[in-house]
Amino acid sequence: MAMTYRIPKKVNDSLLILFFTLEQFIPIAIAVMLGYTFKAAMESMIFAIMYFKITSYFSQNHPRGYVEHMLWYYGIMKLKLGAKTPDPMKKEFIR
């Protein structure tokens, strides 16, 4: 039996599930499952469609990380720093 693999068109492309990217599919699936669980299927479908439209707009028109950068730029969100990443706002660094 031959194994087939789906190779993305570009190196950084994410996997597609139906016509959703993986980053879009997981929140939509969770919203729909929670909607059916709590008997709010119509509201969850509306939320899922709105989420899909917004994320597809930003993924097509802006580079990755654009929303996080703009939230950080306006002071709404703190900068996510890794364990080895120094804080860019510090003026002195001690090793």
C-alpha positions as CSV (number, residue, x, y, z in Angstrom):
1,M,0.0,0.0,0.0
2,A,1.5,3.3,-1.1
3,M,1.5,6.1,1.4
4,T,0.7,9.6,0.1
5,Y,1.6,12.9,1.7
6,R,0.0,16.3,1.2
7,I,2.8,18.7,0.6
8,P,2.0,22.4,1.1
9,K,2.6,24.7,-1.9
10,K,4.9,26.9,0.2
11,V,7.2,26.0,3.1
12,N,5.3,27.9,5.7
13,D,1.8,27.0,4.5
14,S,-0.3,25.2,7.1
15,L,-2.3,22.0,6.5
16,L,-5.8,22.3,5.0
17,I,-8.8,20.6,6.5
18,L,-11.6,20.9,4.0
19,F,-11.1,24.5,2.9
20,F,-10.0,25.8,6.4
21,T,-6.4,26.1,7.5
22,L,-5.6,24.3,10.7
23,E,-5.4,27.6,12.7
24,Q,-9.0,28.4,11.5
25,F,-10.4,24.9,11.9
26,I,-9.7,24.3,15.5
27,P,-11.5,27.3,17.0
28,I,-14.4,26.9,14.6
29,A,-14.7,23.2,15.5
30,I,-14.6,24.0,19.2
31,A,-17.3,26.7,18.8
32,V,-19.6,24.4,16.9
33,M,-19.1,21.6,19.4
34,L,-19.8,23.9,22.4
35,G,-22.8,25.3,20.5
36,Y,-24.3,21.9,20.1
37,T,-23.5,21.0,23.7
38,F,-25.2,24.0,25.2
39,K,-28.0,24.2,22.7
40,A,-26.8,27.4,21.0
41,A,-25.9,26.0,17.6
42,M,-27.1,29.0,15.6
43,E,-25.1,31.5,17.8
44,S,-22.0,29.3,17.5
45,M,-22.4,29.0,13.7
46,I,-22.6,32.8,13.4
47,F,-19.5,33.2,15.6
48,A,-17.7,30.6,13.6
49,I,-18.5,32.3,10.3
50,M,-17.5,35.7,11.6
51,Y,-14.2,34.2,13.0
52,F,-13.5,32.6,9.6
53,K,-14.1,35.8,7.7
54,I,-11.9,37.9,10.1
55,T,-9.0,35.4,10.2
56,S,-9.1,34.9,6.4
57,Y,-9.0,38.6,5.8
58,F,-6.0,39.1,8.1
59,S,-4.1,36.1,6.8
60,Q,-4.5,37.2,3.2
61,N,-3.8,40.9,3.6
62,H,-1.2,41.1,6.4
63,P,1.9,39.1,7.4
64,R,1.8,36.6,10.2
65,G,1.9,38.2,13.7
66,Y,0.5,41.5,12.5
67,V,-2.4,41.5,14.9
68,E,-0.2,40.7,17.9
69,H,2.2,43.4,16.8
70,M,-0.5,46.1,16.6
71,L,-2.0,45.1,19.9
72,W,1.5,45.4,21.5
73,Y,2.1,48.7,19.6
74,Y,-1.0,50.3,21.1
75,G,-0.3,48.9,24.6
76,I,-3.2,46.5,24.7
77,M,-1.1,43.3,24.9
78,K,2.2,42.7,26.7
79,L,5.1,41.4,24.7
80,K,5.5,37.6,24.9
81,L,9.1,37.0,25.8
82,G,10.7,33.6,25.7
83,A,13.0,32.2,28.4
84,K,16.2,33.5,26.6
85,T,14.7,36.7,25.0
86,P,15.7,39.9,26.8
87,D,13.1,42.6,27.4
88,P,13.5,45.2,24.6
89,M,12.5,48.0,26.9
90,K,15.4,47.6,29.3
91,K,18.3,49.9,28.8
92,E,20.9,47.9,30.6
93,F,21.5,44.1,30.3
94,I,23.4,42.1,32.9
95,R,24.9,38.8,31.9
